[in-house]
Amino acid sequence: MKWHSLSKKVLGGKVIERGEARALLESSDDELFEVLQASFEVRRHYFGRDVRLHVIRNVKSGNCSEDCGFCSQAAKTNSRIPRYPVQTVEEIVEGAREAHRMKAVRYCIVASGRTTPAEEIKLICEAVQQIKREIPIMTCTSLGLIGLKEAEQLKKAGLDRYNHNLETSERFFPSICTTHRYVDRLSTAKALKKAGLELCCGGIIGQGESLEDRIDLAFALRELKADSIPLNFLDPRAGSRFETCKRIQPAEALRSLAMFRLVNPDHEIRAAGGREACLGAMQVLALFVADSMFTIGYLTTEGQGYQTDIAMIQAAGFRVTDVTDVG
């Protein structure tokens, strides 16, 4: 296949089909740069050479009731991670100040657990209100399964976006989690959209899923009209159920990113958790597909460091987006 024809098709206003998405995932290593060039043409059209930096703060860590196989915070894991109750409003706000100093456009407030108790949602709403008054930064939270009432409460507090990943396809989901269902995640995503919040919704590549499962996820996110799609690459956590899984190869990770870009051309695509571990020396190539990335680190895993991220972005000829450029 001439991969340029796919980018031309997408930029002409048409959508790619499942067979074309599968062809991207099955392309050879010799074709990798052609695939990346095709996805870069689409990325450049919608986002130029800008890179949006996001910073996560894990405001409540560990002791989750769920059994998600990829997660070091899940029930019955033996992972050695920090475990602490929800942080104070001031601690959460200070995290936003630090994120702003690093020129992040978005600050992501994350709490472990299936759901978040009403008193903790109230506390996070107070933190969001203070952040919006004092700090020029966009806000996001990830607080587990919620309904329309809680989503509207967060929206009223000034929250911009909520993260709740589908994680994988509906078919494969029972293989990664048994304590809640795919439909529960889907219902949460729909409630967030109904409340008027931006939806950040993606998944994890490399959990043992098939290529068809990856395609199912990409197309489900297109149907949901997810505003932002974080793509994580499984970096097996010691003590987690998936600790013996092998990391996927860099070329496979990049092909997956390219497929998600061409299926969801004008949506924010983020190179998220596991990019350092799975992409290694090739991670700079992710910038030619993804228009955003986390810096510093992830929930229980450190990244390669802010200064290293900035140097990588600048050396590749990209520009860190200023928060004033984000509508």
PyMOL commands that set and color helices and strands:
alter all, ss='L'
color gray80, all
select helices_A, chain A and resi 3-11+18-26+29-47+89-101+118-134+148-157+173-176+182-194+211-224+250-263+275-288+306-315+323-325
alter helices_A, ss='H'
color red, helices_A
select strands_A, chain A and resi 50-60+106-111+138-142+161-163+198-200+203-205+228-233+268-271+292-294+319-320
alter strands_A, ss='S'
color yellow, strands_A
deselect
rebuild
show_as cartoon
